[in-house]
């Protein structure tokens, strides 16, 4: 299976594989057009439905509205050629005075029959781009269950997240979570993304500390 860019960078074709009920083997389902786009208010109900189908971590509708109203640029959906939402990423910015601007992934899900097509990576890359272009985010964080090997493989090996902490009993059922970070400066350089403020985005810690001290004197 593969991903084939089309003229519009946010539209692309995927080679879907169907699973045989008899032998468990895979056969080609042909090429289908998929679309990754910014989530709209009208998508929220279907996004919540996708979340309920895919994940044990669920949210009330008001939480989806909170993201949509506060950070409308950051959440994305994946839809098939019929306009059905088959995946999403729900994201926000974190506001901490003593830290660099950074985003956080609240939730990421792709319906089972649409997995292994690169949709999760495309959703994550698209929201990372928006975080850089709109909010000058230096990194993006998330939490993942320590037992979720598939997600850990995606985050560590494909998206280059790094584990920086383990939070005991983070989830409602008592399971621990890995806290992970993905640096975005290299991602911006590699993909020629223009940050909201080049000077501060590419500044080193030493340069930022020098600027801070100069302002205080």
Buried (B, 14 or more C-beta within 10 A) or exposed (E): EEBEEEEEEBBBBBBBBEEEEEEEEEEEBEBBBBBBBBBEEEBBEBBBEBBEEBEEBEBEEEBBEBBBEEBBBBBBBBBBEEEEBBBBBBBBBBEEEEEBBBBBBBBBBBBEBBBBBBBBEBBBBBBBBBBBBBBBBBBBBBBBBBEBEEBBEBBBEEBEBEBEEEEEEBBEEEBBBBBBBBBBBEBBEEEEBEBBEEEBBEBEEEEEEEEEEEEEE
